[in-house]
Each structure stands twice: as C-alpha cells, then as structure tokens.
Amino acid sequence: MLKAAVILFTSLLIPPPPPVLIPPPPTSATTELNYIPYP
C-alpha cells in the first residue's frame, strides 16, 4: 500500500511528457515526388 502511494506521489511530481510530434516524411519520398515530370 505504501509502495502504491509513493508511485502515485512521484507520478504527480513528474510533469506529463510533451505531445509526440508527427515526424516529417522521409526525404527520399519528397525527392522522388520532385523528380516526377509534370504533364
């Protein structure tokens, strides 16, 4: 019971992690799009 209380107390002290940002698409995909000839 004491261990659960300590875990709860420490979880309140630790700030929540920042939101995960969506990584940009790989450069290979963008360069392939650039090489596509336009009609």
C-alpha positions as a printed NumPy array, in Angstrom:
array([[  0.   ,   0.   ,   0.   ],
       [  2.844,   2.356,   0.862],
       [  4.578,   1.499,  -2.405],
       [  1.473,   2.415,  -4.38 ],
       [  1.247,   5.724,  -2.521],
       [  4.879,   6.533,  -3.335],
       [  4.338,   5.711,  -7.019],
       [  1.236,   7.912,  -7.102],
       [  3.082,  10.758,  -5.364],
       [  6.05 ,  10.61 ,  -7.742],
       [  3.754,  10.434, -10.777],
       [  2.146,  13.685,  -9.619],
       [  5.551,  15.36 ,  -9.293],
       [  6.746,  14.31 , -12.744],
       [  5.27 ,  16.581, -15.443],
       [  3.427,  14.843, -18.26 ],
       [  5.525,  14.137, -21.372],
       [  5.2  ,  16.623, -24.237],
       [  2.874,  15.649, -27.078],
       [  4.586,  13.469, -29.661],
       [  5.107,  15.397, -32.871],
       [  4.454,  13.59 , -36.131],
       [  7.839,  13.248, -37.86 ],
       [  8.099,  14.738, -41.346],
       [  8.054,  12.324, -44.284],
       [ 11.443,  10.879, -45.237],
       [ 13.49 ,  12.956, -47.643],
       [ 13.559,  10.094, -50.148],
       [  9.789,  10.314, -50.638],
       [  9.883,  14.076, -51.182],
       [ 12.786,  13.893, -53.635],
       [ 11.008,  11.191, -55.644],
       [  7.989,  13.493, -55.922],
       [ 10.256,  16.281, -57.15 ],
       [ 11.651,  14.09 , -59.929],
       [  8.187,  13.253, -61.302],
       [  7.847,  15.159, -64.622],
       [  4.802,  17.377, -64.812],
       [  2.468,  16.849, -67.791]])
